[in-house]
Structures are given as structure tokens and as C-alpha cells.
Amino acid sequence: MAFVERSIEAITHGRYLVEAPKAGLPVLAGFHGYGESAEMQFTRLRSIEGSDRWLLLSLQGLHRFYRGRSNEVVASWMTSQGRELAIADNTLYAAKVINAVAKEYSCTNSLVLSGFSQGVAMAFRTAAGLGRPVDGIMALGGDVPPELDANALSHIRAALIGRGNNDEWYTAGKLAADERRLREACVRVDVFLFDAAHEWTPEFSRAATRFLNSI
């Protein structure tokens, strides 16, 4: 007799990092890549000149594990197993964190999301699921989720798409497709190409600074 696979909802707790120099700031939230931590994306947010004028928020994926044989705890956002359920869990989690932080620190309505690699999809899904406009998304090395249609993407006012010229995962073809989809959804798109592989570099931080200043 073959087994039957089923799923059941369970309560879990997410981890996030906040830095707020004062109350009443706009929110800059970040999503890390696969096998990374909230600290890694937080460091990237801090590397953006002018980010000290924002409340910085870095969310860690719900699925934690040890990197290799070390004691370093990292996380991922999802795998191919239970993918649709993980997407629903993650978007609900991200929305709860952003709303709770905004309320706690009396933040303005301005919101920019940032994602690297696997975190790019999280940034776009979060923007689509918040139910309110998002001022901008800074995306590096990851593509726009295929299930988001033009109506869902229209919640985003502007997007910065970055790609290293030697990035074998996020190809030039994927970037071109993402740019087209976003423009069709009436999103203002800035594309930044630079000499790197699948990595966040000082060059991209400078591009992020210019983008953030345009919000």
C-alpha cells in the first residue's frame, strides 16, 4: 500500500534585525539569499550610503540550518518541497514583521524592499501581498516570481534590477524578461549591469544609493 503525503499548519517563529536611529523614519527592509543569515543582508543594507536615514530591517528565512559542519546558523526561504505552502507562510511572515515594526517605531508610509539571490523573489512577493503601494525594490541576482501578474506587480512604483555580467544563475535573458514584465506593469525600472559574478559588491551598493535617493 502506497503512503499518502499530507501537510498540516504549525506555529513557528521568525527572526529579524532592526536598527532605528529614531522614530518616524521610512522603512528599508532586506531579504537574504539561500544559505545566508539576516546579519549578511543587514550588512548590505548598511553599505548603502544614506541608509542611516531609514529604519533598517533584515528578515531571516523561516527554515534555519547549520552551514556544513560548522555552528554557523543560516537559512533559506523555501525548497521545491511544499513550495506553494512555503510561499504563503513566507509572505504572511514578512507582512507581519513589516507591519509590526512600522507600528512599533511610528514609521512613515515609505517602504523600500531589497533582495539578493533567493531573497529577490521574497521581496517581490512581499510587495505584491502587502495590499498597499511599495515605493521601490532593489533586486540583485534573482528573478521576478513567475506567478506574479501585471496587477500584482503594479503595487511597486520603482525597481532597481542588478546583474553581474558573470552571473551564471541570473542570466541576461532572465533580466530582460523581468525588465519587460515590470515595465508592462507600469513600474519605473532602472537596470544596473556591473563586472561581477553572483555577488553584492560596492558597485551595486553605490547604485542602490542612487536609487534610494530617487525615492
C-alpha positions in Angstrom: 0.0 0.0 0.0 1.4 3.4 -1.0 1.8 6.1 1.6 -0.2 9.4 1.4 1.6 12.7 1.8 -0.3 15.5 3.6 0.5 18.8 5.2 -0.6 20.5 8.4 -0.3 24.0 9.6 2.1 24.6 12.5 3.2 27.7 14.5 6.8 28.8 14.1 8.7 32.0 15.0 10.7 34.1 12.6 13.8 36.2 13.4 14.6 39.7 12.2 17.0 42.5 12.9 16.0 46.2 13.3 18.1 49.4 13.5 16.1 52.6 14.1 18.1 55.7 14.9 14.9 57.4 15.9 11.1 57.1 15.4 9.2 58.3 12.4 11.6 57.0 9.7 10.8 55.3 6.4 11.5 51.5 6.2 14.2 49.8 4.2 13.7 46.0 4.5 16.0 43.3 3.2 15.8 39.6 2.3 19.0 37.5 2.2 19.9 34.7 -0.2 19.9 30.9 0.2 22.2 29.7 2.9 22.7 33.2 4.4 21.6 35.0 7.5 19.8 38.2 8.5 23.1 39.6 9.5 24.5 39.3 6.0 21.7 41.2 4.4 21.8 43.7 7.2 25.5 44.4 6.4 24.5 45.0 2.8 21.8 47.5 3.8 24.3 49.4 5.9 26.7 49.6 3.0 24.2 51.8 1.1 25.1 55.4 1.7 22.2 57.3 3.2 20.6 54.2 4.7 21.1 55.7 8.1 18.2 58.0 7.3 15.9 54.8 7.1 14.8 52.3 9.6 16.8 49.1 8.6 15.0 45.8 8.8 16.5 42.4 7.8 14.3 39.4 7.9 15.7 35.8 8.2 14.2 32.9 6.4 12.0 30.6 8.4 13.9 27.5 7.5 17.2 27.5 9.5 20.1 25.0 9.3 23.8 24.8 10.1 26.2 25.6 7.3 28.1 22.5 6.5 29.7 21.0 9.6 30.0 24.4 11.3 28.0 26.0 14.1 27.0 28.9 11.8 23.2 29.2 11.5 21.9 30.2 8.1 18.5 29.9 6.5 16.6 29.5 3.2 13.2 30.8 2.2 12.0 27.5 0.6 12.8 24.4 -1.4 10.9 22.6 -4.1 9.1 20.5 -1.4 5.9 22.2 -0.2 6.8 25.2 -2.3 3.3 26.8 -2.5 2.7 26.4 1.2 6.1 27.9 1.9 5.4 30.9 -0.3 2.1 31.5 1.7 3.9 31.1 5.0 6.8 33.5 4.0 4.6 36.3 2.6 2.4 36.2 5.7 5.5 36.3 7.9 7.1 39.2 6.0 3.9 41.3 6.1 3.5 40.7 9.9 7.1 41.8 10.5 6.9 44.9 8.4 3.6 46.0 9.9 4.7 45.3 13.4 7.9 47.2 13.1 6.2 50.1 11.3 3.8 50.4 14.2 6.3 50.0 17.0 8.6 52.7 15.5 5.9 55.0 14.2 7.4 54.7 10.7 6.3 56.7 7.7 4.4 55.1 4.8 7.5 55.0 2.7 8.8 51.4 2.1 11.6 50.0 0.0 12.4 46.3 -0.2 15.8 44.8 -1.0 16.6 41.3 -2.0 19.7 39.3 -3.0 19.5 36.0 -4.9 16.7 33.9 -3.4 15.7 36.9 -1.4 14.7 38.8 -4.6 11.6 36.6 -5.1 10.7 37.2 -1.4 10.9 41.0 -1.9 8.6 40.9 -4.9 6.1 38.5 -3.3 6.1 40.7 -0.2 5.4 43.8 -2.2 2.6 42.1 -4.1 1.0 40.8 -0.9 1.1 43.8 1.4 -2.1 45.4 -0.1 -0.5 48.8 -0.4 2.0 50.6 -2.6 5.7 49.9 -2.2 8.0 52.8 -3.2 10.8 50.6 -4.5 12.5 47.3 -4.8 16.3 46.8 -5.1 16.8 43.4 -6.6 20.2 41.7 -7.3 20.9 38.3 -8.8 17.3 36.9 -8.7 14.2 36.9 -10.9 10.7 38.1 -10.5 8.4 35.2 -9.4 6.5 33.8 -12.4 3.2 33.7 -10.6 3.0 37.5 -10.2 0.9 39.1 -12.9 0.9 42.7 -14.0 -1.8 43.6 -11.5 0.3 42.2 -8.6 3.5 44.0 -9.8 1.7 47.3 -10.2 1.9 47.8 -6.4 5.6 48.6 -7.0 6.4 52.1 -8.0 10.0 51.7 -9.0 12.6 48.9 -9.2 16.4 48.6 -9.5 17.4 45.4 -11.1 21.1 44.4 -10.8 23.1 41.7 -12.5 26.8 40.9 -12.5 28.0 40.2 -16.1 29.5 36.9 -15.0 26.4 35.7 -13.1 25.6 32.2 -14.5 22.4 31.8 -12.5 20.6 35.1 -13.1 21.2 35.3 -16.9 20.9 38.2 -19.2 17.8 36.6 -20.7 16.1 36.5 -17.2 16.9 40.1 -16.6 15.5 41.2 -19.9 12.3 39.2 -19.2 12.0 40.8 -15.8 12.5 44.3 -17.1 9.8 43.7 -19.7 7.3 42.4 -17.2 7.9 45.3 -14.8 7.6 47.9 -17.5 4.3 46.3 -18.7 3.1 46.7 -15.1 4.0 50.4 -15.3 6.9 50.1 -12.9 9.8 52.6 -13.3 12.8 50.3 -13.9 16.5 51.0 -13.5 18.9 48.3 -14.8 22.4 48.2 -13.4 25.0 45.9 -15.0 28.5 45.6 -13.5 31.6 43.4 -13.6 31.0 40.7 -11.1 29.5 37.2 -10.6 26.7 36.3 -8.3 27.6 38.7 -5.5 26.7 42.0 -3.9 29.6 44.4 -4.5 30.4 48.0 -3.6 29.4 49.0 -7.1 25.9 47.7 -6.5 25.7 49.5 -3.2 26.5 52.8 -5.0 23.7 52.0 -7.5 21.4 51.3 -4.6 22.4 54.7 -3.1 21.4 56.5 -6.2 18.1 54.5 -6.4 17.3 55.2 -2.8 17.9 58.9 -3.3 15.4 58.9 -6.1 12.6 57.6 -4.0 
